[in-house]
Amino acid sequence: MAVLREALIPLVLLISAGTYWWMTRALPSASTVFPYVIMGFMTVMGVAIIVKEFLTSGSDRKDDPLVTWRAPALLVLSAGFVAMFVQIGFVPAALIFLCTSYIVLGTKPLLAVIVAASLTGAYYLLFAVLIGMNL
């Protein structure tokens, strides 16, 4: 049962990626290159997590009760990021999302702020400056 619980979120990601592909297969390829790359990455990572969970023996798994709340918390944070992105924009939403996600994953708060600010700046430079997309 623990294997199924650990593989649930990757399975949802795989189903989401397949649904996205099915719905966008008729679009011109120029408009779907970047989303397809992200979708492919999500698919590979989802499969890797599922395979790892099935290959890991029961004695190797952590039975720490604090670990069980992290996956649902990250799912809620992801939904919050989408809602914030529409309301307050990319930069503040990404900072809040990344910082809280790293703290949920157990990173020290100062390091979480530094990493969140660095990643947000890098994403902004990549998309807004280099690619020219309005974030």
C-alpha positions in Angstrom: 0.0 0.0 0.0 2.9 2.4 0.7 4.2 1.9 -2.8 0.8 3.0 -4.3 0.7 6.0 -2.0 4.2 7.1 -3.0 3.4 6.6 -6.7 0.1 8.5 -6.7 1.4 11.9 -7.4 3.7 10.8 -10.3 0.8 8.9 -11.7 -1.3 12.0 -11.7 1.6 13.9 -13.4 1.8 11.2 -16.1 -2.0 11.3 -16.7 -1.8 15.2 -16.8 1.1 15.1 -19.3 -0.8 12.6 -21.5 -4.0 14.7 -21.4 -2.0 17.8 -22.3 -0.3 16.1 -25.2 -3.7 14.7 -26.5 -5.3 18.2 -26.3 -2.4 20.0 -28.0 -1.4 17.5 -30.7 -3.2 19.5 -33.4 -1.4 22.8 -32.6 1.5 24.0 -34.7 4.8 22.6 -33.5 6.4 26.0 -33.1 3.9 26.9 -30.3 4.4 23.7 -28.3 8.1 23.2 -28.2 8.8 24.5 -24.7 5.6 23.0 -23.1 6.5 19.6 -24.7 10.0 19.8 -23.3 8.6 20.4 -19.8 6.0 17.7 -20.3 8.7 15.2 -21.4 10.8 16.1 -18.4 7.7 15.6 -16.1 7.1 12.2 -17.8 10.6 11.0 -17.3 10.7 12.1 -13.7 7.3 10.6 -13.0 8.4 7.2 -14.4 11.7 7.4 -12.5 9.9 8.0 -9.2 7.5 5.1 -9.8 10.3 2.7 -10.8 12.3 3.8 -7.7 9.4 3.2 -5.4 8.7 -0.3 -6.8 12.4 -1.2 -6.6 12.9 0.1 -3.0 12.3 -2.6 -0.4 10.0 -1.9 2.6 12.9 -1.7 5.1 14.6 1.0 3.1 11.6 3.4 3.3 11.4 6.1 5.9 8.6 5.6 8.3 8.9 9.2 9.6 5.4 10.5 10.1 6.6 14.1 9.3 7.5 13.0 5.7 3.9 12.0 4.8 2.6 15.6 4.9 5.1 17.0 2.5 3.7 15.7 -0.8 0.1 17.0 -0.1 1.6 20.3 1.1 3.6 20.7 -2.1 0.5 20.0 -4.1 -1.4 22.7 -2.2 1.5 25.1 -2.7 1.5 24.4 -6.4 -2.2 25.2 -6.7 -1.5 28.4 -4.7 1.3 29.3 -7.0 -1.1 29.1 -10.0 -3.6 31.3 -8.2 -1.0 33.8 -7.1 0.6 33.9 -10.6 -2.6 35.2 -12.1 -3.2 37.8 -9.3 0.2 39.2 -8.4 2.5 38.2 -11.3 5.4 35.8 -11.8 8.2 37.3 -9.6 6.4 37.6 -6.3 4.5 34.4 -6.8 7.6 32.4 -7.7 9.5 33.9 -4.7 6.7 32.9 -2.3 6.2 29.5 -3.9 9.9 28.5 -4.1 10.7 29.8 -0.6 7.8 28.0 1.1 8.5 24.8 -0.9 12.1 24.7 0.1 11.1 25.2 3.8 8.5 22.4 3.5 11.2 20.2 2.1 13.4 20.9 5.1 15.8 23.5 3.9 16.9 26.2 6.3 15.0 29.5 5.9 17.9 31.6 4.9 19.1 29.1 2.3 15.5 28.8 1.0 15.3 32.6 0.5 18.7 32.7 -1.3 17.8 29.8 -3.6 14.3 31.1 -4.3 15.6 34.5 -5.2 18.4 33.1 -7.4 16.0 30.8 -9.2 13.4 33.5 -9.7 16.0 35.8 -11.1 17.3 33.2 -13.4 13.9 32.3 -14.7 13.0 36.0 -15.2 16.2 36.6 -17.1 15.7 33.5 -19.2 12.1 34.2 -20.2 11.8 38.0 -20.1 15.2 39.1 -21.2 16.6 36.3 -23.5 13.4 34.9 -24.9 11.3 38.1 -24.8 8.2 36.6 -23.1 6.2 38.9 -21.0 5.9 37.4 -17.5 
